[in-house]
Amino acid sequence: RLMREAFDEPPVVLLDDVMSELDRKRQDFLLKNTEKNQVFITCCEPLESEYVKNAKLFEISEGVVV
């Protein structure tokens, strides 16, 4: 919100493996509060949340997007 207000446009958010550090409740809170932004999240496990149903998911295997 602060970045949007400061620059008058939404930021691109990059979150690297943050989900493994959060419990399910906090994962849902984070996803719910970033769903109207452009967010890239890396994780080692598939996300199981109602908030990713409209997300574009990419899997990378051996350096190749599959």
KALIN-V192625 format. One line per field, one symbol per residue. psi: psi as a letter, one per 40 degrees, with the letter a starting at -180 (. if undefined). burial: + if it has 24 or more other C-alpha atoms within 12 Angstrom, else -. A space follows every 50 residues. Layout:
# KALIN-V192625
psi = ???
burial = ???
This chain:
# KALIN-V192625
psi = ddddddefiiihhhhhfddeeiidddddddddeeeeihhhhiidiihgie eedeihhhhhhfehh.
burial = ------------------+-------+--++--++-----+-----+--- -+--------------
